[in-house]
Amino acid sequence: MEYIDLSPRPSVSGTVRLPGSKSISNRALLLAALARGTTTLTGLLDSDDTRVMRGALKALGVDCSELSAQGEIVVSGGGGKFPTAQTDIFVGNAGTAARSLVATLALAAREGARYAVDGVPRMRERPIGDLVDALHAIGASIEYSQNKGFPPLVISGGAIRIDQPIPIRGDVSSQFLTGLLIALPMVTSREGKSATIEVVGELISKPYIEITLAMMAQFGVRVERDGWQRFIVPPAHYVSPGSYAVEGDASSASYFIAAAAIGGGPIRVEGVGQNALQGDVKFADAIAQMGAQISYEDNAIIARSPASGSLKAIQADMNHIPDAAMTLAVAALFAEGTTKLTNIASWRVKETDRIAAMAAELRKLGASVEEGEDYIAVTAPAKLIANAAIDTYDDHRIAMCFSLASLGSHGVPVRINDPQCVNKTFPTYFEAFGGLEN
């Protein structure tokens, strides 16, 4: 097994330039492919997840240029139509790509179309039944190839109807709603009438839906919403904005903001700022509650450790930033008291069962951990256990957040197994982390 050993570093500082946002990159690729006109995307993330989306679009016949070293790519939109009517689509373990592509293909499929969608073994364990149920309700033709409720799927042409509200559950994954929102303009523009989505239950991860709505508007489709329960998609076409700049990845920013909170700082994180589109910038507010010193610029966040010298435990609802909440769980190793993070049931259906995985790995470092269906509570030990070997479960975020255990006055040597799993969103993470000044 490959691994990387991290030595203790009592203090870290410096400047980090973030890679492009995974969430924005994959949405931008799909919206550009669906739009009328040609779009030049800049700052696009080059990672496993975005390569999956680019590969899928090319398999569908979308004309995409090669991605430049600077993150620029040119996508020729098809106005809601894909040249290739029959092909296999590989979605890896990319949740955003899988859910949005399934919805899009289901509503784009014409007579004679056949799209087989599959991914890695873990993707076959990630639920998609709620999205498929919503698509079935409006006439989409989707069949499960193996286990009901999970990929792989076969999508063929159906008779789509949008004359009734479309119910979809919101309490498992916001990606189901994102997929449906992005796909529906292909039908509403053709039918000349609006479609209504009604969310069943509580909608989790609302900031990711805000990203979806904002980006749809930037590509010409403005969705109306009544709170977080009802969304009205108008009869409008996606139109290329000509060029679109992808902002830095706010989830990735959390590791360096936390590094400063633990290891002194200052660390200047460039690529996202106070007006960022992504909700995960709110991580900075959460760790500020633990005592970290945070300041904002238009395109940067600067973080330092607490003036008092030590972090304090918090209890917080993490529904709005579930991915970045993992970083708080590791920061809790350096906080006085017990940190409890709640409303994180979505962790169970991510790249791995993140609640179980985080609990197991935090205990390796000596933490006392209580876990529930939708929460985790972490109490730091008097002294971290040195030389723990952290298993990463093919989950990029586990690899990145546990690197923080090597920092600060209480940091210890730590081994990260399978460090290449960071290729999913941040291929150069360990170079950037190692490049912080001591």
SULZIUR-V317507 format. One record per residue. N is the residue number from 1. SS is DSSP state (alpha for helix, beta for strand, coil for the rest). PHI is phi in whole degrees, 0 to 359 (none if undefined). PSI is psi in whole degrees, -180 to 180 (NA if undefined). Layout:
{{N & SS & PHI & PSI} {N & SS & PHI & PSI}}
This chain:
{{1 & coil & none & 136} {2 & coil & 284 & 150} {3 & beta & 205 & 167} {4 & beta & 228 & 133} {5 & beta & 261 & 128} {6 & beta & 251 & 127} {7 & coil & 274 & 154} {8 & coil & 297 & 140} {9 & beta & 226 & 106} {10 & coil & 299 & -32} {11 & coil & 221 & 145} {12 & beta & 219 & 150} {13 & beta & 204 & 178} {14 & beta & 133 & -166} {15 & beta & 233 & 136} {16 & beta & 233 & 132} {17 & beta & 260 & 120} {18 & coil & 285 & 148} {19 & coil & 288 & 168} {20 & beta & 297 & 152} {21 & coil & 295 & 131} {22 & alpha & 296 & -46} {23 & alpha & 299 & -44} {24 & alpha & 287 & -40} {25 & alpha & 301 & -48} {26 & alpha & 289 & -36} {27 & alpha & 295 & -42} {28 & alpha & 296 & -41} {29 & alpha & 300 & -47} {30 & alpha & 291 & -44} {31 & alpha & 297 & -40} {32 & alpha & 297 & -37} {33 & alpha & 291 & -31} {34 & alpha & 274 & -15} {35 & coil & 280 & 162} {36 & beta & 276 & 128} {37 & coil & 105 & 178} {38 & beta & 254 & 135} {39 & beta & 240 & 131} {40 & beta & 262 & 114} {41 & beta & 264 & 134} {42 & beta & 238 & 151} {43 & coil & 74 & 15} {44 & coil & 295 & 138} {45 & coil & 290 & 136} {46 & coil & 253 & 101} {47 & coil & 208 & 176} {48 & alpha & 305 & -45} {49 & alpha & 294 & -40} {50 & alpha & 284 & -28} {51 & alpha & 294 & -34} {52 & alpha & 300 & -47} {53 & alpha & 295 & -44} {54 & alpha & 298 & -40} {55 & alpha & 296 & -40} {56 & alpha & 295 & -44} {57 & alpha & 296 & -40} {58 & alpha & 294 & -39} {59 & alpha & 297 & -29} {60 & coil & 275 & 0} {61 & coil & 90 & 9} {62 & coil & 287 & 134} {63 & beta & 278 & 105} {64 & beta & 238 & 136} {65 & coil & 285 & 170} {66 & coil & 289 & 147} {67 & coil & 284 & 127} {68 & coil & 282 & 166} {69 & coil & 298 & -22} {70 & coil & 270 & 3} {71 & coil & 83 & 26} {72 & coil & 256 & 137} {73 & beta & 214 & 145} {74 & beta & 249 & 125} {75 & beta & 242 & 126} {76 & beta & 266 & 112} {77 & coil & 286 & 152} {78 & coil & 252 & 11} {79 & coil & 62 & 34} {80 & coil & 92 & 6} {81 & coil & 236 & 144} {82 & coil & 250 & 131} {83 & coil & 300 & -35} {84 & coil & 265 & 124} {85 & coil & 264 & -16} {86 & beta & 221 & 119} {87 & beta & 193 & 163} {88 & beta & 265 & 137} {89 & beta & 242 & 122} {90 & beta & 259 & 123} {91 & coil & 251 & 7} {92 & coil & 56 & -129} {93 & coil & 239 & 33} {94 & coil & 266 & 101} {95 & alpha & 297 & -47} {96 & alpha & 299 & -45} {97 & alpha & 296 & -46} {98 & alpha & 298 & -51} {99 & alpha & 291 & -41} {100 & alpha & 288 & -35} {101 & alpha & 290 & -40} {102 & alpha & 300 & -47} {103 & alpha & 296 & -44} {104 & alpha & 296 & -46} {105 & alpha & 294 & -36} {106 & alpha & 297 & -36} {107 & alpha & 268 & -16} {108 & alpha & 266 & -19} {109 & coil & 298 & 128} {110 & coil & 257 & 175} {111 & coil & 303 & 131} {112 & coil & 90 & -5} {113 & coil & 286 & 151} {114 & beta & 207 & 116} {115 & beta & 238 & 121} {116 & beta & 259 & 118} {117 & beta & 248 & 125} {118 & beta & 212 & 166} {119 & coil & 214 & -159} {120 & coil & 287 & 169} {121 & coil & 307 & -39} {122 & coil & 295 & -36} {123 & alpha & 298 & -31} {124 & alpha & 288 & -8} {125 & alpha & 254 & -4} {126 & coil & 265 & 125} {127 & beta & 294 & 143} {128 & coil & 221 & 4} {129 & alpha & 300 & -37} {130 & alpha & 296 & -38} {131 & alpha & 292 & -44} {132 & alpha & 297 & -40} {133 & alpha & 300 & -43} {134 & alpha & 296 & -39} {135 & alpha & 289 & -39} {136 & alpha & 301 & -38} {137 & alpha & 297 & -22} {138 & coil & 251 & 14} {139 & coil & 101 & 5} {140 & coil & 292 & 148} {141 & beta & 255 & 103} {142 & beta & 224 & 131} {143 & beta & 237 & 143} {144 & beta & 277 & 131} {145 & coil & 278 & -27} {146 & coil & 229 & -92} {147 & coil & 265 & 131} {148 & coil & 300 & 133} {149 & coil & 95 & -4} {150 & beta & 220 & 153} {151 & coil & 298 & 161} {152 & coil & 281 & 160} {153 & beta & 230 & 156} {154 & beta & 237 & 125} {155 & beta & 247 & 132} {156 & beta & 224 & 175} {157 & coil & 297 & 136} {158 & coil & 229 & 171} {159 & coil & 261 & 99} {160 & coil & 278 & 134} {161 & coil & 233 & 135} {162 & coil & 233 & 31} {163 & coil & 276 & -10} {164 & coil & 236 & 155} {165 & coil & 303 & 144} {166 & beta & 258 & 112} {167 & beta & 278 & 140} {168 & beta & 211 & 136} {169 & beta & 291 & 143} {170 & coil & 246 & -1} {171 & coil & 260 & 6} {172 & coil & 253 & -52} {173 & coil & 205 & 132} {174 & alpha & 290 & -15} {175 & alpha & 295 & -26} {176 & alpha & 296 & -46} {177 & alpha & 292 & -41} {178 & alpha & 303 & -46} {179 & alpha & 300 & -44} {180 & alpha & 293 & -43} {181 & alpha & 300 & -48} {182 & alpha & 296 & -37} {183 & alpha & 281 & -33} {184 & alpha & 300 & -34} {185 & alpha & 302 & -22} {186 & alpha & 296 & -30} {187 & alpha & 270 & -46} {188 & alpha & 297 & -37} {189 & alpha & 292 & -35} {190 & alpha & 285 & -40} {191 & alpha & 276 & -19} {192 & coil & 73 & 25} {193 & coil & 212 & 160} {194 & coil & 283 & 159} {195 & beta & 239 & 144} {196 & beta & 244 & 131} {197 & beta & 250 & 133} {198 & beta & 242 & 121} {199 & beta & 279 & 129} {200 & beta & 262 & 123} {201 & coil & 83 & -174} {202 & coil & 285 & 136} {203 & coil & 274 & 121} {204 & coil & 267 & 164} {205 & coil & 53 & 47} {206 & alpha & 304 & -36} {207 & alpha & 302 & -28} {208 & alpha & 289 & -31} {209 & alpha & 290 & -36} {210 & alpha & 298 & -39} {211 & alpha & 300 & -49} {212 & alpha & 302 & -49} {213 & alpha & 296 & -43} {214 & alpha & 296 & -41} {215 & alpha & 288 & -38} {216 & alpha & 301 & -41} {217 & alpha & 295 & -38} {218 & alpha & 293 & -22} {219 & coil & 257 & 17} {220 & coil & 100 & 1} {221 & coil & 242 & 114} {222 & coil & 256 & 115} {223 & coil & 270 & 135} {224 & beta & 268 & 147} {225 & beta & 222 & 148} {226 & beta & 250 & 97} {227 & coil & 61 & -138} {228 & coil & 245 & 18} {229 & coil & 251 & -20} {230 & beta & 220 & 129} {231 & beta & 232 & 134} {232 & beta & 243 & 115} {233 & beta & 263 & 119} {234 & coil & 280 & 167} {235 & coil & 282 & 86} {236 & coil & 219 & 152} {237 & coil & 266 & 146} {238 & coil & 289 & 136} {239 & beta & 230 & 131} {240 & coil & 300 & 136} {241 & coil & 280 & 2} {242 & coil & 92 & -60} {243 & beta & 222 & 152} {244 & beta & 215 & 124} {245 & beta & 262 & 125} {246 & coil & 275 & 125} {247 & coil & 282 & 165} {248 & beta & 297 & 160} {249 & coil & 280 & 112} {250 & alpha & 290 & -31} {251 & alpha & 296 & -41} {252 & alpha & 293 & -29} {253 & alpha & 299 & -30} {254 & alpha & 300 & -34} {255 & alpha & 292 & -36} {256 & alpha & 277 & -32} {257 & alpha & 296 & -44} {258 & alpha & 293 & -36} {259 & alpha & 301 & -40} {260 & alpha & 292 & -41} {261 & alpha & 297 & -34} {262 & alpha & 272 & -41} {263 & alpha & 254 & 18} {264 & beta & 99 & -58} {265 & beta & 77 & -163} {266 & beta & 284 & 149} {267 & beta & 239 & 127} {268 & beta & 259 & 118} {269 & beta & 255 & 113} {270 & beta & 258 & 140} {271 & coil & 127 & -20} {272 & coil & 221 & 152} {273 & coil & 213 & -158} {274 & coil & 294 & -22} {275 & coil & 252 & 25} {276 & coil & 297 & 147} {277 & coil & 291 & -30} {278 & coil & 276 & 136} {279 & alpha & 291 & -21} {280 & alpha & 292 & -8} {281 & alpha & 296 & -19} {282 & alpha & 292 & -11} {283 & alpha & 305 & -39} {284 & alpha & 300 & -38} {285 & alpha & 294 & -39} {286 & alpha & 295 & -44} {287 & alpha & 284 & -21} {288 & alpha & 295 & -34} {289 & alpha & 296 & -26} {290 & coil & 278 & -6} {291 & coil & 117 & -11} {292 & coil & 298 & 150} {293 & beta & 264 & 122} {294 & beta & 235 & 136} {295 & beta & 225 & 152} {296 & beta & 240 & 148} {297 & beta & 234 & 179} {298 & coil & 299 & -36} {299 & coil & 226 & 30} {300 & beta & 202 & 154} {301 & beta & 233 & 132} {302 & beta & 245 & 129} {303 & beta & 235 & 147} {304 & beta & 220 & 163} {305 & coil & 289 & 165} {306 & coil & 300 & 146} {307 & coil & 300 & -31} {308 & coil & 284 & -15} {309 & coil & 98 & -17} {310 & coil & 223 & 147} {311 & beta & 282 & 154} {312 & beta & 245 & 145} {313 & coil & 294 & 152} {314 & coil & 226 & 163} {315 & beta & 239 & 124} {316 & beta & 211 & 144} {317 & beta & 279 & 120} {318 & coil & 255 & 18} {319 & alpha & 307 & -36} {320 & alpha & 278 & -21} {321 & alpha & 222 & 61} {322 & alpha & 297 & -37} {323 & alpha & 292 & -49} {324 & alpha & 291 & -21} {325 & alpha & 299 & -27} {326 & alpha & 300 & -35} {327 & alpha & 293 & -36} {328 & alpha & 296 & -36} {329 & alpha & 298 & -36} {330 & alpha & 281 & -37} {331 & alpha & 301 & -27} {332 & alpha & 298 & -21} {333 & alpha & 298 & -19} {334 & alpha & 246 & 11} {335 & beta & 253 & 149} {336 & beta & 277 & 123} {337 & coil & 105 & -168} {338 & beta & 251 & 122} {339 & beta & 266 & 125} {340 & beta & 241 & 122} {341 & beta & 250 & 122} {342 & beta & 244 & 170} {343 & coil & 62 & 44} {344 & coil & 240 & 32} {345 & alpha & 302 & -28} {346 & alpha & 297 & -20} {347 & alpha & 303 & -30} {348 & alpha & 293 & -24} {349 & alpha & 242 & 27} {350 & coil & 270 & -152} {351 & coil & 304 & -31} {352 & coil & 213 & 180} {353 & coil & 285 & 94} {354 & alpha & 291 & -29} {355 & alpha & 294 & -49} {356 & alpha & 296 & -44} {357 & alpha & 294 & -45} {358 & alpha & 297 & -42} {359 & alpha & 299 & -45} {360 & alpha & 298 & -43} {361 & alpha & 283 & -35} {362 & alpha & 297 & -38} {363 & alpha & 295 & -32} {364 & alpha & 300 & -28} {365 & coil & 269 & 2} {366 & coil & 102 & -1} {367 & coil & 289 & 150} {368 & beta & 270 & 126} {369 & beta & 230 & 131} {370 & beta & 246 & 132} {371 & beta & 234 & 147} {372 & coil & 227 & -174} {373 & coil & 299 & -34} {374 & coil & 224 & 26} {375 & beta & 207 & 164} {376 & beta & 217 & 138} {377 & beta & 237 & 128} {378 & beta & 236 & 126} {379 & beta & 243 & 124} {380 & coil & 292 & 145} {381 & coil & 283 & 167} {382 & coil & 298 & -32} {383 & coil & 211 & 131} {384 & coil & 294 & 147} {385 & coil & 281 & 125} {386 & coil & 281 & 154} {387 & coil & 63 & 28} {388 & beta & 294 & 142} {389 & beta & 259 & 108} {390 & beta & 273 & 120} {391 & coil & 278 & 142} {392 & coil & 248 & -8} {393 & coil & 58 & 30} {394 & coil & 55 & 35} {395 & coil & 239 & 111} {396 & alpha & 304 & -39} {397 & alpha & 289 & -32} {398 & alpha & 296 & -44} {399 & alpha & 300 & -44} {400 & alpha & 287 & -45} {401 & alpha & 289 & -30} {402 & alpha & 283 & -11} {403 & alpha & 299 & -25} {404 & alpha & 293 & -19} {405 & alpha & 295 & -15} {406 & alpha & 272 & 0} {407 & beta & 257 & 165} {408 & coil & 79 & 176} {409 & coil & 294 & -20} {410 & coil & 254 & 6} {411 & coil & 292 & 155} {412 & coil & 226 & 162} {413 & coil & 299 & 138} {414 & beta & 217 & 143} {415 & beta & 254 & 130} {416 & beta & 253 & 113} {417 & beta & 283 & 148} {418 & coil & 50 & 56} {419 & alpha & 295 & -18} {420 & alpha & 290 & -7} {421 & alpha & 296 & -16} {422 & alpha & 293 & -11} {423 & alpha & 300 & -18} {424 & alpha & 301 & -39} {425 & coil & 224 & -22} {426 & coil & 211 & 73} {427 & coil & 303 & -28} {428 & coil & 258 & 23} {429 & alpha & 303 & -51} {430 & alpha & 291 & -26} {431 & alpha & 293 & -44} {432 & alpha & 295 & -42} {433 & alpha & 296 & -45} {434 & alpha & 292 & -23} {435 & coil & 280 & -6} {436 & coil & 297 & 143} {437 & beta & 286 & 139} {438 & coil & 273 & NA}}
